[in-house]
Amino acid sequence: MPVQIYEIPELYKRYRWCNRHGLWGYGADKFPHFEWINSLERRFSRIERAPSEAPIYLFREMIHWGGSQNGVLENFELQLGTYNFANSLEKVRSALDDPETAIAAALDIPGIGLSYASKLLRFLKPEIYGVLDRKILDFLKRSQTPFRKVRPSSKSSMVQGYAEFLELLSQLKTELEASQIWRPNESDDRLAWRAADVEMALFQRAVESPRRGTAHAVRLQE
Protein backbone atom coordinates (compact mmCIF):
# COMPACT_ATOMS: atom_id res chain seq x y z
CA MET A 1 0.00 0.00 0.00
CA PRO A 2 1.28 3.51 -0.76
CA VAL A 3 0.03 4.69 2.63
CA GLN A 4 -0.88 3.03 5.92
CA ILE A 5 -4.52 3.44 6.83
CA TYR A 6 -3.71 4.86 10.26
CA GLU A 7 -1.92 7.74 8.49
CA ILE A 8 -4.89 8.73 6.35
CA PRO A 9 -6.84 10.85 8.88
CA GLU A 10 -3.84 13.09 9.64
CA LEU A 11 -2.95 13.39 5.96
CA TYR A 12 -6.54 14.39 5.27
CA LYS A 13 -6.35 17.04 7.98
CA ARG A 14 -3.09 18.38 6.52
CA TYR A 15 -4.50 18.61 3.00
CA ARG A 16 -4.17 22.09 1.58
CA TRP A 17 -4.87 23.29 -1.94
CA CYS A 18 -4.61 26.92 -3.00
CA ASN A 19 -4.03 28.09 -6.55
CA ARG A 20 -6.51 30.57 -8.03
CA HIS A 21 -8.63 30.62 -4.90
CA GLY A 22 -8.12 34.30 -4.10
CA LEU A 23 -9.27 35.34 -7.57
CA TRP A 24 -12.58 33.63 -6.87
CA GLY A 25 -12.97 34.97 -3.34
CA TYR A 26 -12.00 31.77 -1.53
CA GLY A 27 -9.30 31.02 0.99
CA ALA A 28 -7.19 27.90 0.70
CA ASP A 29 -9.04 24.59 0.77
CA LYS A 30 -7.98 23.12 4.10
CA PHE A 31 -9.42 21.23 7.05
CA PRO A 32 -12.06 21.46 8.33
CA HIS A 33 -13.97 23.62 5.87
CA PHE A 34 -12.59 22.99 2.34
CA GLU A 35 -14.71 25.96 1.30
CA TRP A 36 -14.31 25.97 -2.49
CA ILE A 37 -14.35 22.16 -2.71
CA ASN A 38 -17.59 21.99 -0.75
CA SER A 39 -19.14 24.76 -2.83
CA LEU A 40 -18.32 22.97 -6.07
CA GLU A 41 -19.63 19.66 -4.67
CA ARG A 42 -22.95 21.26 -3.71
CA ARG A 43 -23.44 22.90 -7.09
CA PHE A 44 -22.41 19.84 -9.11
CA SER A 45 -24.86 17.75 -7.07
CA ARG A 46 -27.67 20.08 -8.23
CA ILE A 47 -26.50 20.41 -11.82
CA GLU A 48 -29.52 18.66 -13.33
CA ARG A 49 -31.73 21.40 -11.86
CA ALA A 50 -29.52 24.25 -13.05
CA PRO A 51 -30.33 26.48 -16.05
CA SER A 52 -29.16 25.00 -19.35
CA GLU A 53 -26.21 27.38 -19.67
CA ALA A 54 -24.96 26.83 -16.10
CA PRO A 55 -22.98 23.54 -16.50
CA ILE A 56 -20.32 24.98 -18.81
CA TYR A 57 -19.69 27.88 -16.43
CA LEU A 58 -19.40 25.47 -13.53
CA PHE A 59 -17.00 23.31 -15.54
CA ARG A 60 -14.85 26.36 -16.28
CA GLU A 61 -14.84 27.22 -12.59
CA MET A 62 -13.73 23.67 -11.79
CA ILE A 63 -10.80 24.10 -14.18
CA HIS A 64 -9.86 27.32 -12.38
CA TRP A 65 -10.09 25.45 -9.05
CA GLY A 66 -7.63 22.89 -10.38
CA GLY A 67 -5.19 25.60 -11.46
CA SER A 68 -5.58 25.18 -15.24
CA GLN A 69 -2.03 23.87 -15.53
CA ASN A 70 -0.51 23.82 -19.01
CA GLY A 71 -3.28 26.01 -20.39
CA VAL A 72 -6.12 23.53 -19.87
CA LEU A 73 -8.82 26.22 -19.87
CA GLU A 74 -7.41 27.79 -23.03
CA ASN A 75 -7.26 24.39 -24.74
CA PHE A 76 -10.83 23.67 -23.73
CA GLU A 77 -12.07 27.01 -25.06
CA LEU A 78 -10.10 26.69 -28.33
CA GLN A 79 -11.44 23.21 -29.05
CA LEU A 80 -14.98 23.89 -27.86
CA GLY A 81 -16.30 25.46 -31.08
CA THR A 82 -19.76 24.11 -31.80
CA TYR A 83 -19.19 21.15 -29.47
CA ASN A 84 -22.32 20.37 -27.43
CA PHE A 85 -20.96 20.36 -23.90
CA ALA A 86 -24.37 19.79 -22.30
CA ASN A 87 -24.86 16.53 -24.23
CA SER A 88 -21.39 15.30 -23.26
CA LEU A 89 -21.95 16.13 -19.62
CA GLU A 90 -25.21 14.19 -19.69
CA LYS A 91 -23.34 11.17 -21.12
CA VAL A 92 -20.91 11.39 -18.20
CA ARG A 93 -23.69 11.77 -15.63
CA SER A 94 -25.69 8.86 -17.03
CA ALA A 95 -22.62 6.59 -16.75
CA LEU A 96 -21.60 7.43 -13.18
CA ASP A 97 -22.46 3.95 -11.94
CA ASP A 98 -20.01 2.47 -14.48
CA PRO A 99 -16.59 4.03 -13.78
CA GLU A 100 -14.86 2.93 -16.98
CA THR A 101 -17.68 4.23 -19.17
CA ALA A 102 -17.86 7.45 -17.12
CA ILE A 103 -14.15 8.27 -17.37
CA ALA A 104 -14.16 7.37 -21.08
CA ALA A 105 -17.03 9.80 -21.65
CA ALA A 106 -15.28 12.52 -19.62
CA LEU A 107 -12.10 12.04 -21.66
CA ASP A 108 -14.10 12.84 -24.80
CA ILE A 109 -14.57 16.42 -23.61
CA PRO A 110 -12.23 18.52 -25.78
CA GLY A 111 -9.06 20.06 -24.39
CA ILE A 112 -8.73 18.03 -21.20
CA GLY A 113 -6.89 14.88 -20.17
CA LEU A 114 -7.13 12.41 -17.31
CA SER A 115 -6.48 14.88 -14.51
CA TYR A 116 -9.43 17.15 -15.32
CA ALA A 117 -11.66 14.35 -16.57
CA SER A 118 -11.24 12.71 -13.15
CA LYS A 119 -11.83 16.05 -11.42
CA LEU A 120 -15.21 16.22 -13.13
CA LEU A 121 -16.14 12.75 -11.88
CA ARG A 122 -14.85 13.62 -8.41
CA PHE A 123 -17.22 16.58 -8.14
CA LEU A 124 -20.17 14.77 -9.70
CA LYS A 125 -19.92 11.76 -7.36
CA PRO A 126 -17.27 12.11 -4.62
CA GLU A 127 -18.50 8.94 -2.93
CA ILE A 128 -16.80 6.73 -5.51
CA TYR A 129 -14.47 8.99 -7.53
CA GLY A 130 -11.22 10.81 -6.84
CA VAL A 131 -8.74 12.87 -8.85
CA LEU A 132 -5.85 11.09 -10.54
CA ASP A 133 -3.28 13.74 -11.42
CA ARG A 134 0.45 13.82 -12.10
CA LYS A 135 1.38 14.24 -8.43
CA ILE A 136 -0.46 11.09 -7.38
CA LEU A 137 0.67 9.08 -10.39
CA ASP A 138 4.29 10.01 -9.75
CA PHE A 139 3.91 9.19 -6.06
CA LEU A 140 2.40 5.78 -6.79
CA LYS A 141 5.33 5.02 -9.06
CA ARG A 142 7.87 6.14 -6.46
CA SER A 143 6.16 4.15 -3.73
CA GLN A 144 6.49 1.02 -5.91
CA THR A 145 2.74 0.47 -5.78
CA PRO A 146 1.75 -2.13 -8.40
CA PHE A 147 0.10 0.20 -10.89
CA ARG A 148 -0.06 0.13 -14.66
CA LYS A 149 1.78 2.76 -16.67
CA VAL A 150 -0.67 5.41 -17.81
CA ARG A 151 0.01 6.68 -21.32
CA PRO A 152 -1.62 10.06 -22.00
CA SER A 153 -1.62 9.29 -25.72
CA SER A 154 -3.82 6.23 -25.17
CA LYS A 155 -7.42 6.60 -24.06
CA SER A 156 -7.69 2.91 -23.16
CA SER A 157 -4.55 3.20 -21.01
CA MET A 158 -6.02 6.17 -19.13
CA VAL A 159 -9.36 4.40 -18.66
CA GLN A 160 -7.74 1.22 -17.33
CA GLY A 161 -5.29 3.13 -15.14
CA TYR A 162 -8.07 5.19 -13.62
CA ALA A 163 -10.13 2.06 -12.95
CA GLU A 164 -7.17 0.60 -11.05
CA PHE A 165 -6.84 3.83 -9.08
CA LEU A 166 -10.49 3.63 -8.05
CA GLU A 167 -9.92 0.06 -6.89
CA LEU A 168 -7.08 1.32 -4.70
CA LEU A 169 -9.30 4.02 -3.20
CA SER A 170 -12.06 1.48 -2.60
CA GLN A 171 -9.65 -0.91 -0.89
CA LEU A 172 -8.37 1.83 1.41
CA LYS A 173 -11.95 2.86 2.23
CA THR A 174 -12.83 -0.73 3.10
CA GLU A 175 -9.82 -1.05 5.40
CA LEU A 176 -10.63 2.25 7.12
CA GLU A 177 -14.21 1.13 7.75
CA ALA A 178 -13.12 -2.29 8.98
CA SER A 179 -10.76 -0.60 11.45
CA GLN A 180 -13.45 1.89 12.48
CA ILE A 181 -11.26 4.83 11.49
CA TRP A 182 -13.66 7.64 10.70
CA ARG A 183 -13.27 10.76 8.60
CA PRO A 184 -12.14 13.71 10.76
CA ASN A 185 -14.61 16.53 11.24
CA GLU A 186 -15.30 19.37 13.65
CA SER A 187 -18.09 17.54 15.48
CA ASP A 188 -16.27 14.23 15.93
CA ASP A 189 -19.16 12.49 14.20
CA ARG A 190 -18.58 8.99 12.86
CA LEU A 191 -18.42 10.02 9.22
CA ALA A 192 -17.68 7.41 6.58
CA TRP A 193 -14.89 8.02 4.10
CA ARG A 194 -15.64 8.81 0.49
CA ALA A 195 -13.26 8.01 -2.35
CA ALA A 196 -12.57 11.74 -2.79
CA ASP A 197 -11.55 12.08 0.86
CA VAL A 198 -9.09 9.19 0.61
CA GLU A 199 -7.70 10.70 -2.60
CA MET A 200 -7.14 14.01 -0.79
CA ALA A 201 -5.03 12.17 1.78
CA LEU A 202 -3.06 10.47 -1.00
CA PHE A 203 -2.53 13.84 -2.68
CA GLN A 204 -1.15 15.26 0.56
CA ARG A 205 1.18 12.29 0.95
CA ALA A 206 2.34 12.84 -2.63
CA VAL A 207 3.03 16.51 -1.89
CA GLU A 208 4.97 15.65 1.27
CA SER A 209 6.84 12.67 -0.19
CA PRO A 210 10.35 13.58 -1.44
CA ARG A 211 11.05 12.95 -5.08
CA ARG A 212 14.01 10.80 -6.02
CA GLY A 213 14.91 12.43 -9.33
CA THR A 214 12.63 13.44 -12.16
CA ALA A 215 14.10 11.65 -15.19
CA HIS A 216 11.28 9.13 -15.35
CA ALA A 217 8.50 11.10 -13.71
CA VAL A 218 5.07 10.46 -15.19
CA ARG A 219 3.90 13.21 -17.51
CA LEU A 220 0.17 13.40 -17.85
CA GLN A 221 -1.94 15.67 -19.99
CA GLU A 222 -4.10 17.66 -17.63
C-alpha positions, 0 to 999 in steps of 0.5 A: 500500500502507498500509505498506511490506513492509520496515516490517512486521517492526519494526511486528510487534515493536513490537505491544503490546496490553494491556486486561483482561490483568491481570484474567486474569493476563496481562501485555501481549501484546508481542514475542516472547511474545504470551502471551495471544494464543498461549494463545487460539490454542492453545485455539481450535485444540483446540476440537473436542476440548473439552467441550461447554460450553467454547466459549462460555467461550472465546468470552467470554474472547476478548471480554475479550481484545479489551477488550469495547468498547461493552459487547460482552460485555453485548450478547452475554449479553443477546441470547444467550437460548436461542441455540445458540452451539455450533451457530453456532460449528460453522457458522463452523468448517465454513466456514473455507476459504471466508472470505466464508461464514465471516465471514457465519456469525460475524456471525450470532452475537448481540451482536457486529459485524465487529470481534469476528466477525473476532477469532473467525476470527483465533483459529480460523485465524490462517494466513488471517484477521486482525482488522478493527477500527475502528483499522485501518479508520480507518487504511486510510481515512487512508492512502488505500488503495483500500478499500470503505466498510464500513457496520455496518448492512449485513451484505453490506457487512461481508462484502465489506469483510472479504474485501477486507481479507483480500486485502490481508493475502494480498498483503502476505504474498506480497510478504514471502515473495517478498522473503524477509522472515521473521517475527521470533522469538527463535530467528531461524528462517525463520518464514513470516508468517500473516495474523494476524501481518501484521494485528498489524503493520497494527494497530501502524501504525494506533496509531502513525499520527497522525489528521487529524481525526475528523469522518469517522472510520469507526464500526464496531460491535464 
